[in-house]
Amino acid sequence: ISNLDDLRSWGTELASGTLLKPQTQAARLEYRPFPGQKIRIGYGLGCERLNEFIGHNGAVLGFSSA
């Protein structure tokens, strides 16, 4: 069971790159661009990149979460 402080710590560590080994963090942030896109958009290991946004919106093909 975690709380908001735990989530804040986890998110900060994950975003700053200090939670994972450097090789794992690099793999997590490696994106494959979607073909035919003129903007910077791609998908990696559970992360999507849309211009400067890096994260996940909770949507999965055919499913969504809110």
N, C-alpha and C positions, 0 to 999 in steps of 0.2 A: 504494500500500500504506500503510495507516495502522495505528496501534497504539492501545492503551488511552488514552494521554495525548492523542492526537489526538481520539479520540471524546469524551473528557471536555471538552476545549476546545470542540469543536463543540457538544456538548449544552449547555454553560454559556452559550455565546454565543447559541444558538438560543432557549433558555428565557428569557434575560434581555432579548431583543429587540435585541441589538447586532449580530447577524449579518446581518440583513436590513434593507432600507430600511424606514422607519416605515410607509409605505403597504402594503408587502408583508406586514409583520408583522401589521398590523391586519386585512388580508384573510385571513391564515392563521388568525387567532383569531376570525373571524366565524363563528358557528355558526347552522345552521338547526335549530330544534328538531324532534324527531320528533313527529308528531301524536299526541295523546292521552296523552302522558307527564305524570305528576304530579311527577316529579323533574326536575332540570335535566339534560337529556341532549340532545345534538345532535351534528351533524357538520359539519366545515368542510373546508378544503383539506388533507386528510391527517391531520387532528386530530379526535379525538372528545372531547367533554366529558361527563363523568358526575359530576355534583355538582362537587367541587373537583378531580377528576382531569382533566388535559388531556394527551393523548398519543395513542398508537395501540397496540393490543394485538397487532398482527401479523395479526389475522384479516381475511380478505376473504371475502365471500359465496362459499361453496363451497370455500374454501381456508383453510389455517392454517399458521402457521410457529411453530417452537419453537427 
